[in-house]
Amino acid sequence: GLFHDLGKYHLAYQNYISGNGHSVDHSTAGAQALRDLAQGQDKAMAEIIAYAIFGHHAGLQDRDNEMRGSFKARMEQQVHLDDAWKSELVPDL
């Protein structure tokens, strides 16, 4: 739950909700952050949870295909978040 909307810490999303932009992907960042924080055996569970994070609005996608919406493609995207989330959310992995 902590990670599913983490992308809302992105400047483009903040602009969008302020009425100054268009809708942006806000779930990729959470899936990536969870993957990066998970250690050891927890990495496998983090990947399963990442699927749910990705699919919380659009449904589950393929692991790997030519589409930019595949799990692999989304995990490889560059996402830049405001570091404020690190002090406002305390993940207990």
Sequence and secondary structure as in RCSB ss.txt:
>XXXX:A:sequence
GLFHDLGKYHLAYQNYISGNGHSVDHSTAGAQALRDLAQGQDKAMAEIIAYAIFGHHAGLQDRDNEMRGSFKARM
EQQVHLDDAWKSELVPDL
>XXXX:A:secstr
  STTGGGGSHHHHHHHTTSS     SHHHHHHHHHH  TTHHHHHHHHHHHHHHHHH    SSSSSTTSHHHHH
HS     THHHHH     
